[in-house]
Amino acid sequence: NIFQKTSLIPILFAIGFMFTAPLAVSAAPPNQIPDEGLIPELQAIVPDALQVVHKQHSDTLRFTNGIANLGPGHWQMEPTFPTDPEGDVIATQQILDVDGNIVFEQIVSTFVYHDEHNHWHIADVTEFSVHQDSPDGPVVGTTNKVTFCVEDVYNMLGNSNTADRIFWDCTVSLQGVQAGWADQYHQSTPGNQIDITGIAEGTYYLVHDVNPDNIFIEEDVTNNIAWTEFIVEFKNNDQVKITETGNTSCNLLPDSIYKSALCGEVTANRG
């Protein structure tokens, strides 16, 4: 029975939460978490492999993206199933200590079933937008908050052995990214696209914002944006052509063991 309770949170709290207004939470600041709690640190990986798909008089910008966890703790969410089949499957973020004990829990989002992928996603994980002339310039295209199945895809240091993965399943079970690992999404993944139909020639920035509503607990929410600069031109009967010309993390990050991965230079097949 998929509607059984699997969380440590009391069922009355889960039921009460179901019948409130749509889920709107703000993550607890790290100073409210016990000292022994190991907190994740989310960072956006630079969007890469930008491509325009022209179909039926529309232009769609597609791209790869990733989410890194550079903190000492795992980014871990557990589901709580409702007693009402129409209720939300609540996602509770769990903070662990060095021994793997749960020392803090907070409802942060929901698990959402994705029909195209035929598996479960975490809601409101990230957001993409295209800005003209600068990363904070006028918005010419944006996505709704994107849901993803969140899992370990590769170690930020380049070791991606399957046996080392903790989070690798898109069923309704624990989802997350362990410390020092990254999740990655190919440009063909639904959600990794923005409609740019009617865009003019010029300079633009594809901005990737992880944890855009600050609902997930992490050490620092001020460093969650990465962008890629690209030029739009028209070629071959006014077909949109784009050329990547720069990005944020590679220019601004200090040298570190994680730099190449944050710049989108490390890739791995998901699964």
ChimeraX commands (.cxc) that place a marker at each C-alpha (Angstrom):
marker #1 position 0.00,0.00,0.00 radius 0.5
marker #1 position 1.77,3.14,-1.18 radius 0.5
marker #1 position -0.22,5.29,1.21 radius 0.5
marker #1 position 1.45,3.99,4.33 radius 0.5
marker #1 position 3.45,6.38,6.49 radius 0.5
marker #1 position 7.23,6.12,6.21 radius 0.5
marker #1 position 8.44,9.24,8.00 radius 0.5
marker #1 position 9.32,9.87,11.63 radius 0.5
marker #1 position 7.00,12.88,11.65 radius 0.5
marker #1 position 3.73,12.25,13.51 radius 0.5
marker #1 position 0.91,11.42,11.13 radius 0.5
marker #1 position -1.38,14.05,12.61 radius 0.5
marker #1 position 1.09,16.74,11.64 radius 0.5
marker #1 position 1.28,15.37,8.08 radius 0.5
marker #1 position -2.51,15.24,7.77 radius 0.5
marker #1 position -2.90,18.75,9.13 radius 0.5
marker #1 position -0.35,20.00,6.67 radius 0.5
marker #1 position -2.17,18.37,3.75 radius 0.5
marker #1 position -5.29,20.42,4.23 radius 0.5
marker #1 position -3.61,23.78,4.49 radius 0.5
marker #1 position -3.01,26.14,1.59 radius 0.5
marker #1 position -0.48,25.05,-1.06 radius 0.5
marker #1 position 2.89,24.12,0.43 radius 0.5
marker #1 position 4.91,27.23,1.21 radius 0.5
marker #1 position 7.81,26.83,3.58 radius 0.5
marker #1 position 11.12,28.45,4.33 radius 0.5
marker #1 position 14.04,26.36,5.43 radius 0.5
marker #1 position 15.31,26.65,8.98 radius 0.5
marker #1 position 18.54,28.64,9.18 radius 0.5
marker #1 position 21.61,26.55,10.03 radius 0.5
marker #1 position 21.88,28.14,13.50 radius 0.5
marker #1 position 18.64,26.37,14.53 radius 0.5
marker #1 position 20.14,22.97,13.81 radius 0.5
marker #1 position 22.08,21.08,16.51 radius 0.5
marker #1 position 25.83,21.57,16.37 radius 0.5
marker #1 position 26.37,17.93,15.49 radius 0.5
marker #1 position 24.19,18.24,12.37 radius 0.5
marker #1 position 26.07,18.06,9.06 radius 0.5
marker #1 position 24.47,20.56,6.68 radius 0.5
marker #1 position 24.56,20.27,2.88 radius 0.5
marker #1 position 25.71,23.12,0.66 radius 0.5
marker #1 position 24.00,23.32,-2.74 radius 0.5
marker #1 position 25.57,25.00,-5.73 radius 0.5
marker #1 position 24.48,25.26,-9.34 radius 0.5
marker #1 position 26.73,23.71,-11.96 radius 0.5
marker #1 position 27.24,25.89,-15.03 radius 0.5
marker #1 position 24.64,25.10,-17.75 radius 0.5
marker #1 position 26.35,23.60,-20.78 radius 0.5
marker #1 position 25.74,22.10,-24.24 radius 0.5
marker #1 position 23.28,24.84,-25.19 radius 0.5
marker #1 position 21.26,23.98,-28.30 radius 0.5
marker #1 position 18.28,25.54,-30.06 radius 0.5
marker #1 position 15.57,23.17,-31.29 radius 0.5
marker #1 position 13.40,24.69,-34.03 radius 0.5
marker #1 position 10.02,23.03,-34.46 radius 0.5
marker #1 position 6.70,24.24,-35.86 radius 0.5
marker #1 position 7.65,27.93,-35.86 radius 0.5
marker #1 position 8.97,27.83,-32.28 radius 0.5
marker #1 position 12.50,27.92,-30.86 radius 0.5
marker #1 position 13.39,26.06,-27.66 radius 0.5
marker #1 position 16.68,26.47,-25.84 radius 0.5
marker #1 position 17.86,23.16,-24.39 radius 0.5
marker #1 position 20.87,22.58,-22.12 radius 0.5
marker #1 position 22.50,20.28,-19.59 radius 0.5
marker #1 position 22.63,21.28,-15.95 radius 0.5
marker #1 position 23.64,19.90,-12.59 radius 0.5
marker #1 position 23.35,20.44,-8.85 radius 0.5
marker #1 position 26.37,19.95,-6.59 radius 0.5
marker #1 position 26.46,19.32,-2.85 radius 0.5
marker #1 position 29.71,20.76,-1.49 radius 0.5
marker #1 position 28.71,20.69,2.18 radius 0.5
marker #1 position 29.71,18.17,4.85 radius 0.5
marker #1 position 26.20,16.69,5.08 radius 0.5
marker #1 position 23.91,14.81,2.70 radius 0.5
marker #1 position 20.98,16.59,1.04 radius 0.5
marker #1 position 18.39,13.98,2.00 radius 0.5
marker #1 position 14.58,13.99,1.66 radius 0.5
marker #1 position 12.18,11.33,2.96 radius 0.5
marker #1 position 8.54,10.91,1.89 radius 0.5
marker #1 position 5.50,10.87,4.16 radius 0.5
marker #1 position 2.44,9.41,2.49 radius 0.5
marker #1 position -1.04,10.84,3.14 radius 0.5
marker #1 position -3.96,8.76,4.36 radius 0.5
marker #1 position -6.03,10.42,1.61 radius 0.5
marker #1 position -5.00,9.22,-1.89 radius 0.5
marker #1 position -5.57,12.76,-3.17 radius 0.5
marker #1 position -3.22,14.33,-0.61 radius 0.5
marker #1 position 0.35,15.44,-1.17 radius 0.5
marker #1 position 3.30,13.16,-0.55 radius 0.5
marker #1 position 5.30,15.35,1.81 radius 0.5
marker #1 position 9.10,15.66,1.42 radius 0.5
marker #1 position 10.95,16.06,4.71 radius 0.5
marker #1 position 14.60,17.06,4.68 radius 0.5
marker #1 position 16.69,15.21,7.24 radius 0.5
marker #1 position 19.94,16.47,8.76 radius 0.5
marker #1 position 22.30,13.74,9.96 radius 0.5
marker #1 position 25.27,13.60,12.29 radius 0.5
marker #1 position 28.60,11.93,11.54 radius 0.5
marker #1 position 27.19,8.55,12.57 radius 0.5
marker #1 position 24.17,8.82,10.28 radius 0.5
marker #1 position 21.66,9.61,13.03 radius 0.5
marker #1 position 18.84,12.05,12.22 radius 0.5
marker #1 position 19.29,15.12,14.42 radius 0.5
marker #1 position 16.86,17.51,12.71 radius 0.5
marker #1 position 13.87,17.23,10.33 radius 0.5
marker #1 position 11.79,19.79,8.48 radius 0.5
marker #1 position 9.09,19.62,5.80 radius 0.5
marker #1 position 10.52,21.36,2.74 radius 0.5
marker #1 position 8.65,20.26,-0.39 radius 0.5
marker #1 position 6.57,17.47,-1.93 radius 0.5
marker #1 position 7.18,14.35,-3.97 radius 0.5
marker #1 position 5.44,14.72,-7.37 radius 0.5
marker #1 position 4.81,11.89,-9.82 radius 0.5
marker #1 position 6.19,12.77,-13.26 radius 0.5
marker #1 position 4.17,11.08,-16.00 radius 0.5
marker #1 position 6.76,11.55,-18.76 radius 0.5
marker #1 position 9.56,10.04,-16.64 radius 0.5
marker #1 position 7.32,7.46,-14.97 radius 0.5
marker #1 position 8.88,8.10,-11.56 radius 0.5
marker #1 position 8.85,10.50,-8.62 radius 0.5
marker #1 position 10.38,13.98,-8.43 radius 0.5
marker #1 position 11.05,16.50,-5.68 radius 0.5
marker #1 position 9.16,19.74,-6.36 radius 0.5
marker #1 position 10.65,23.23,-6.75 radius 0.5
marker #1 position 14.29,22.15,-6.94 radius 0.5
marker #1 position 15.56,24.72,-9.42 radius 0.5
marker #1 position 14.63,27.44,-11.92 radius 0.5
marker #1 position 16.05,28.56,-15.27 radius 0.5
marker #1 position 15.76,31.93,-16.98 radius 0.5
marker #1 position 17.22,33.81,-19.95 radius 0.5
marker #1 position 18.25,37.43,-19.42 radius 0.5
marker #1 position 19.29,40.02,-21.98 radius 0.5
marker #1 position 22.64,41.88,-21.77 radius 0.5
marker #1 position 23.53,40.80,-18.20 radius 0.5
marker #1 position 22.75,37.98,-15.72 radius 0.5
marker #1 position 20.24,40.24,-13.96 radius 0.5
marker #1 position 19.01,42.04,-17.09 radius 0.5
marker #1 position 15.50,41.91,-18.59 radius 0.5
marker #1 position 14.00,38.41,-18.59 radius 0.5
marker #1 position 13.12,37.11,-22.06 radius 0.5
marker #1 position 12.24,33.56,-21.05 radius 0.5
marker #1 position 11.82,31.57,-17.87 radius 0.5
marker #1 position 10.62,28.23,-16.52 radius 0.5
marker #1 position 8.28,27.43,-13.72 radius 0.5
marker #1 position 10.01,25.96,-10.69 radius 0.5
marker #1 position 11.40,22.67,-12.00 radius 0.5
marker #1 position 10.89,19.29,-10.32 radius 0.5
marker #1 position 13.58,16.62,-10.56 radius 0.5
marker #1 position 14.34,13.14,-9.34 radius 0.5
marker #1 position 17.32,13.99,-7.13 radius 0.5
marker #1 position 20.09,11.41,-6.96 radius 0.5
marker #1 position 23.85,10.81,-6.95 radius 0.5
marker #1 position 25.24,10.83,-10.50 radius 0.5
marker #1 position 28.95,11.50,-10.07 radius 0.5
marker #1 position 31.50,12.23,-7.40 radius 0.5
marker #1 position 32.80,15.79,-7.72 radius 0.5
marker #1 position 36.33,14.37,-7.60 radius 0.5
marker #1 position 35.65,12.14,-10.60 radius 0.5
marker #1 position 34.98,8.78,-8.92 radius 0.5
marker #1 position 31.49,7.66,-9.94 radius 0.5
marker #1 position 31.47,4.00,-8.98 radius 0.5
marker #1 position 27.89,2.81,-8.63 radius 0.5
marker #1 position 28.72,1.03,-5.38 radius 0.5
marker #1 position 29.59,4.39,-3.80 radius 0.5
marker #1 position 26.19,5.92,-4.51 radius 0.5
marker #1 position 23.72,6.43,-1.68 radius 0.5
marker #1 position 20.83,8.01,-3.59 radius 0.5
marker #1 position 20.21,6.24,-6.89 radius 0.5
marker #1 position 16.48,5.47,-7.08 radius 0.5
marker #1 position 13.58,7.54,-8.45 radius 0.5
marker #1 position 10.88,5.58,-6.65 radius 0.5
marker #1 position 9.12,7.16,-3.68 radius 0.5
marker #1 position 11.94,6.57,-1.24 radius 0.5
marker #1 position 14.83,8.62,0.07 radius 0.5
marker #1 position 16.07,11.06,-2.55 radius 0.5
marker #1 position 19.03,13.40,-2.37 radius 0.5
marker #1 position 22.67,14.08,-3.18 radius 0.5
marker #1 position 25.37,12.93,-0.80 radius 0.5
marker #1 position 28.18,15.21,0.33 radius 0.5
marker #1 position 30.77,15.75,-2.39 radius 0.5
marker #1 position 28.54,14.46,-5.20 radius 0.5
marker #1 position 26.48,16.02,-7.98 radius 0.5
marker #1 position 23.26,15.34,-9.81 radius 0.5
marker #1 position 23.20,15.92,-13.57 radius 0.5
marker #1 position 20.46,16.31,-16.18 radius 0.5
marker #1 position 20.94,15.86,-19.91 radius 0.5
marker #1 position 19.64,18.49,-22.33 radius 0.5
marker #1 position 16.92,16.07,-23.45 radius 0.5
marker #1 position 15.44,15.95,-19.92 radius 0.5
marker #1 position 11.98,17.59,-19.74 radius 0.5
marker #1 position 12.40,20.75,-17.70 radius 0.5
marker #1 position 15.80,21.57,-19.19 radius 0.5
marker #1 position 14.35,23.92,-21.77 radius 0.5
marker #1 position 13.12,27.48,-22.23 radius 0.5
marker #1 position 10.94,28.82,-25.05 radius 0.5
marker #1 position 12.90,31.63,-26.74 radius 0.5
marker #1 position 10.61,32.06,-29.77 radius 0.5
marker #1 position 10.91,35.59,-31.13 radius 0.5
marker #1 position 14.26,36.33,-29.46 radius 0.5
marker #1 position 16.32,39.11,-31.07 radius 0.5
marker #1 position 19.99,39.00,-31.98 radius 0.5
marker #1 position 22.25,39.97,-29.10 radius 0.5
marker #1 position 23.96,38.81,-25.92 radius 0.5
marker #1 position 22.05,36.71,-23.42 radius 0.5
marker #1 position 22.60,34.81,-20.17 radius 0.5
marker #1 position 21.10,31.46,-19.25 radius 0.5
marker #1 position 20.76,31.61,-15.46 radius 0.5
marker #1 position 20.46,28.48,-13.32 radius 0.5
marker #1 position 19.11,29.10,-9.79 radius 0.5
marker #1 position 19.20,26.15,-7.37 radius 0.5
marker #1 position 16.81,26.23,-4.40 radius 0.5
marker #1 position 15.18,29.41,-5.77 radius 0.5
marker #1 position 12.66,29.72,-2.92 radius 0.5
marker #1 position 15.18,28.85,-0.16 radius 0.5
marker #1 position 13.03,25.94,0.98 radius 0.5
marker #1 position 15.86,23.43,1.34 radius 0.5
marker #1 position 18.22,23.59,4.31 radius 0.5
marker #1 position 21.79,24.41,3.32 radius 0.5
marker #1 position 24.78,26.31,4.67 radius 0.5
marker #1 position 24.57,29.31,2.34 radius 0.5
marker #1 position 21.70,30.34,0.05 radius 0.5
marker #1 position 23.55,33.31,-1.48 radius 0.5
marker #1 position 25.73,31.32,-3.90 radius 0.5
marker #1 position 23.15,29.20,-5.73 radius 0.5
marker #1 position 23.27,30.87,-9.15 radius 0.5
marker #1 position 25.41,29.97,-12.16 radius 0.5
marker #1 position 25.06,31.33,-15.67 radius 0.5
marker #1 position 26.28,30.81,-19.21 radius 0.5
marker #1 position 26.65,33.73,-21.62 radius 0.5
marker #1 position 25.69,33.19,-25.25 radius 0.5
marker #1 position 25.29,35.16,-28.46 radius 0.5
marker #1 position 22.16,34.90,-30.64 radius 0.5
marker #1 position 22.49,35.31,-34.38 radius 0.5
marker #1 position 20.25,34.46,-37.34 radius 0.5
marker #1 position 21.60,32.11,-40.02 radius 0.5
marker #1 position 20.17,30.13,-42.92 radius 0.5
marker #1 position 16.73,31.60,-43.50 radius 0.5
marker #1 position 16.49,33.29,-40.10 radius 0.5
marker #1 position 17.21,30.15,-38.08 radius 0.5
marker #1 position 18.43,30.98,-34.57 radius 0.5
marker #1 position 22.10,30.18,-33.99 radius 0.5
marker #1 position 23.70,30.45,-30.55 radius 0.5
marker #1 position 27.35,30.55,-29.52 radius 0.5
marker #1 position 28.48,30.08,-25.91 radius 0.5
marker #1 position 30.90,32.86,-24.95 radius 0.5
marker #1 position 31.44,32.62,-21.18 radius 0.5
marker #1 position 30.15,31.52,-17.81 radius 0.5
marker #1 position 30.16,32.55,-14.18 radius 0.5
marker #1 position 31.67,29.77,-12.11 radius 0.5
marker #1 position 34.79,29.32,-14.21 radius 0.5
marker #1 position 35.48,33.05,-14.06 radius 0.5
marker #1 position 34.67,33.72,-10.42 radius 0.5
marker #1 position 35.42,30.56,-8.44 radius 0.5
marker #1 position 38.82,30.29,-6.77 radius 0.5
marker #1 position 40.87,27.31,-7.81 radius 0.5
marker #1 position 39.68,24.23,-5.94 radius 0.5
marker #1 position 39.42,20.50,-6.33 radius 0.5
marker #1 position 35.77,20.96,-7.36 radius 0.5
marker #1 position 36.24,23.74,-9.91 radius 0.5
marker #1 position 36.23,21.67,-13.09 radius 0.5
marker #1 position 33.04,19.88,-12.00 radius 0.5
marker #1 position 31.26,23.12,-11.11 radius 0.5
marker #1 position 32.19,24.46,-14.55 radius 0.5
marker #1 position 30.38,21.58,-16.23 radius 0.5
marker #1 position 33.58,19.86,-17.33 radius 0.5
marker #1 position 32.77,16.56,-15.55 radius 0.5
marker #1 position 29.94,14.49,-16.98 radius 0.5
marker #1 position 28.46,11.06,-16.35 radius 0.5
marker #1 position 25.51,9.07,-17.58 radius 0.5
marker #1 position 22.55,9.10,-15.22 radius 0.5
marker #1 position 21.25,5.85,-13.85 radius 0.5
marker link #1:1,2 radius 0.2
marker link #1:2,3 radius 0.2
marker link #1:3,4 radius 0.2
marker link #1:4,5 radius 0.2
marker link #1:5,6 radius 0.2
marker link #1:6,7 radius 0.2
marker link #1:7,8 radius 0.2
marker link #1:8,9 radius 0.2
marker link #1:9,10 radius 0.2
marker link #1:10,11 radius 0.2
marker link #1:11,12 radius 0.2
marker link #1:12,13 radius 0.2
marker link #1:13,14 radius 0.2
marker link #1:14,15 radius 0.2
marker link #1:15,16 radius 0.2
marker link #1:16,17 radius 0.2
marker link #1:17,18 radius 0.2
marker link #1:18,19 radius 0.2
marker link #1:19,20 radius 0.2
marker link #1:20,21 radius 0.2
marker link #1:21,22 radius 0.2
marker link #1:22,23 radius 0.2
marker link #1:23,24 radius 0.2
marker link #1:24,25 radius 0.2
marker link #1:25,26 radius 0.2
marker link #1:26,27 radius 0.2
marker link #1:27,28 radius 0.2
marker link #1:28,29 radius 0.2
marker link #1:29,30 radius 0.2
marker link #1:30,31 radius 0.2
marker link #1:31,32 radius 0.2
marker link #1:32,33 radius 0.2
marker link #1:33,34 radius 0.2
marker link #1:34,35 radius 0.2
marker link #1:35,36 radius 0.2
marker link #1:36,37 radius 0.2
marker link #1:37,38 radius 0.2
marker link #1:38,39 radius 0.2
marker link #1:39,40 radius 0.2
marker link #1:40,41 radius 0.2
marker link #1:41,42 radius 0.2
marker link #1:42,43 radius 0.2
marker link #1:43,44 radius 0.2
marker link #1:44,45 radius 0.2
marker link #1:45,46 radius 0.2
marker link #1:46,47 radius 0.2
marker link #1:47,48 radius 0.2
marker link #1:48,49 radius 0.2
marker link #1:49,50 radius 0.2
marker link #1:50,51 radius 0.2
marker link #1:51,52 radius 0.2
marker link #1:52,53 radius 0.2
marker link #1:53,54 radius 0.2
marker link #1:54,55 radius 0.2
marker link #1:55,56 radius 0.2
marker link #1:56,57 radius 0.2
marker link #1:57,58 radius 0.2
marker link #1:58,59 radius 0.2
marker link #1:59,60 radius 0.2
marker link #1:60,61 radius 0.2
marker link #1:61,62 radius 0.2
marker link #1:62,63 radius 0.2
marker link #1:63,64 radius 0.2
marker link #1:64,65 radius 0.2
marker link #1:65,66 radius 0.2
marker link #1:66,67 radius 0.2
marker link #1:67,68 radius 0.2
marker link #1:68,69 radius 0.2
marker link #1:69,70 radius 0.2
marker link #1:70,71 radius 0.2
marker link #1:71,72 radius 0.2
marker link #1:72,73 radius 0.2
marker link #1:73,74 radius 0.2
marker link #1:74,75 radius 0.2
marker link #1:75,76 radius 0.2
marker link #1:76,77 radius 0.2
marker link #1:77,78 radius 0.2
marker link #1:78,79 radius 0.2
marker link #1:79,80 radius 0.2
marker link #1:80,81 radius 0.2
marker link #1:81,82 radius 0.2
marker link #1:82,83 radius 0.2
marker link #1:83,84 radius 0.2
marker link #1:84,85 radius 0.2
marker link #1:85,86 radius 0.2
marker link #1:86,87 radius 0.2
marker link #1:87,88 radius 0.2
marker link #1:88,89 radius 0.2
marker link #1:89,90 radius 0.2
marker link #1:90,91 radius 0.2
marker link #1:91,92 radius 0.2
marker link #1:92,93 radius 0.2
marker link #1:93,94 radius 0.2
marker link #1:94,95 radius 0.2
marker link #1:95,96 radius 0.2
marker link #1:96,97 radius 0.2
marker link #1:97,98 radius 0.2
marker link #1:98,99 radius 0.2
marker link #1:99,100 radius 0.2
marker link #1:100,101 radius 0.2
marker link #1:101,102 radius 0.2
marker link #1:102,103 radius 0.2
marker link #1:103,104 radius 0.2
marker link #1:104,105 radius 0.2
marker link #1:105,106 radius 0.2
marker link #1:106,107 radius 0.2
marker link #1:107,108 radius 0.2
marker link #1:108,109 radius 0.2
marker link #1:109,110 radius 0.2
marker link #1:110,111 radius 0.2
marker link #1:111,112 radius 0.2
marker link #1:112,113 radius 0.2
marker link #1:113,114 radius 0.2
marker link #1:114,115 radius 0.2
marker link #1:115,116 radius 0.2
marker link #1:116,117 radius 0.2
marker link #1:117,118 radius 0.2
marker link #1:118,119 radius 0.2
marker link #1:119,120 radius 0.2
marker link #1:120,121 radius 0.2
marker link #1:121,122 radius 0.2
marker link #1:122,123 radius 0.2
marker link #1:123,124 radius 0.2
marker link #1:124,125 radius 0.2
marker link #1:125,126 radius 0.2
marker link #1:126,127 radius 0.2
marker link #1:127,128 radius 0.2
marker link #1:128,129 radius 0.2
marker link #1:129,130 radius 0.2
marker link #1:130,131 radius 0.2
marker link #1:131,132 radius 0.2
marker link #1:132,133 radius 0.2
marker link #1:133,134 radius 0.2
marker link #1:134,135 radius 0.2
marker link #1:135,136 radius 0.2
marker link #1:136,137 radius 0.2
marker link #1:137,138 radius 0.2
marker link #1:138,139 radius 0.2
marker link #1:139,140 radius 0.2
marker link #1:140,141 radius 0.2
marker link #1:141,142 radius 0.2
marker link #1:142,143 radius 0.2
marker link #1:143,144 radius 0.2
marker link #1:144,145 radius 0.2
marker link #1:145,146 radius 0.2
marker link #1:146,147 radius 0.2
marker link #1:147,148 radius 0.2
marker link #1:148,149 radius 0.2
marker link #1:149,150 radius 0.2
marker link #1:150,151 radius 0.2
marker link #1:151,152 radius 0.2
marker link #1:152,153 radius 0.2
marker link #1:153,154 radius 0.2
marker link #1:154,155 radius 0.2
marker link #1:155,156 radius 0.2
marker link #1:156,157 radius 0.2
marker link #1:157,158 radius 0.2
marker link #1:158,159 radius 0.2
marker link #1:159,160 radius 0.2
marker link #1:160,161 radius 0.2
marker link #1:161,162 radius 0.2
marker link #1:162,163 radius 0.2
marker link #1:163,164 radius 0.2
marker link #1:164,165 radius 0.2
marker link #1:165,166 radius 0.2
marker link #1:166,167 radius 0.2
marker link #1:167,168 radius 0.2
marker link #1:168,169 radius 0.2
marker link #1:169,170 radius 0.2
marker link #1:170,171 radius 0.2
marker link #1:171,172 radius 0.2
marker link #1:172,173 radius 0.2
marker link #1:173,174 radius 0.2
marker link #1:174,175 radius 0.2
marker link #1:175,176 radius 0.2
marker link #1:176,177 radius 0.2
marker link #1:177,178 radius 0.2
marker link #1:178,179 radius 0.2
marker link #1:179,180 radius 0.2
marker link #1:180,181 radius 0.2
marker link #1:181,182 radius 0.2
marker link #1:182,183 radius 0.2
marker link #1:183,184 radius 0.2
marker link #1:184,185 radius 0.2
marker link #1:185,186 radius 0.2
marker link #1:186,187 radius 0.2
marker link #1:187,188 radius 0.2
marker link #1:188,189 radius 0.2
marker link #1:189,190 radius 0.2
marker link #1:190,191 radius 0.2
marker link #1:191,192 radius 0.2
marker link #1:192,193 radius 0.2
marker link #1:193,194 radius 0.2
marker link #1:194,195 radius 0.2
marker link #1:195,196 radius 0.2
marker link #1:196,197 radius 0.2
marker link #1:197,198 radius 0.2
marker link #1:198,199 radius 0.2
marker link #1:199,200 radius 0.2
marker link #1:200,201 radius 0.2
marker link #1:201,202 radius 0.2
marker link #1:202,203 radius 0.2
marker link #1:203,204 radius 0.2
marker link #1:204,205 radius 0.2
marker link #1:205,206 radius 0.2
marker link #1:206,207 radius 0.2
marker link #1:207,208 radius 0.2
marker link #1:208,209 radius 0.2
marker link #1:209,210 radius 0.2
marker link #1:210,211 radius 0.2
marker link #1:211,212 radius 0.2
marker link #1:212,213 radius 0.2
marker link #1:213,214 radius 0.2
marker link #1:214,215 radius 0.2
marker link #1:215,216 radius 0.2
marker link #1:216,217 radius 0.2
marker link #1:217,218 radius 0.2
marker link #1:218,219 radius 0.2
marker link #1:219,220 radius 0.2
marker link #1:220,221 radius 0.2
marker link #1:221,222 radius 0.2
marker link #1:222,223 radius 0.2
marker link #1:223,224 radius 0.2
marker link #1:224,225 radius 0.2
marker link #1:225,226 radius 0.2
marker link #1:226,227 radius 0.2
marker link #1:227,228 radius 0.2
marker link #1:228,229 radius 0.2
marker link #1:229,230 radius 0.2
marker link #1:230,231 radius 0.2
marker link #1:231,232 radius 0.2
marker link #1:232,233 radius 0.2
marker link #1:233,234 radius 0.2
marker link #1:234,235 radius 0.2
marker link #1:235,236 radius 0.2
marker link #1:236,237 radius 0.2
marker link #1:237,238 radius 0.2
marker link #1:238,239 radius 0.2
marker link #1:239,240 radius 0.2
marker link #1:240,241 radius 0.2
marker link #1:241,242 radius 0.2
marker link #1:242,243 radius 0.2
marker link #1:243,244 radius 0.2
marker link #1:244,245 radius 0.2
marker link #1:245,246 radius 0.2
marker link #1:246,247 radius 0.2
marker link #1:247,248 radius 0.2
marker link #1:248,249 radius 0.2
marker link #1:249,250 radius 0.2
marker link #1:250,251 radius 0.2
marker link #1:251,252 radius 0.2
marker link #1:252,253 radius 0.2
marker link #1:253,254 radius 0.2
marker link #1:254,255 radius 0.2
marker link #1:255,256 radius 0.2
marker link #1:256,257 radius 0.2
marker link #1:257,258 radius 0.2
marker link #1:258,259 radius 0.2
marker link #1:259,260 radius 0.2
marker link #1:260,261 radius 0.2
marker link #1:261,262 radius 0.2
marker link #1:262,263 radius 0.2
marker link #1:263,264 radius 0.2
marker link #1:264,265 radius 0.2
marker link #1:265,266 radius 0.2
marker link #1:266,267 radius 0.2
marker link #1:267,268 radius 0.2
marker link #1:268,269 radius 0.2
marker link #1:269,270 radius 0.2
marker link #1:270,271 radius 0.2
view
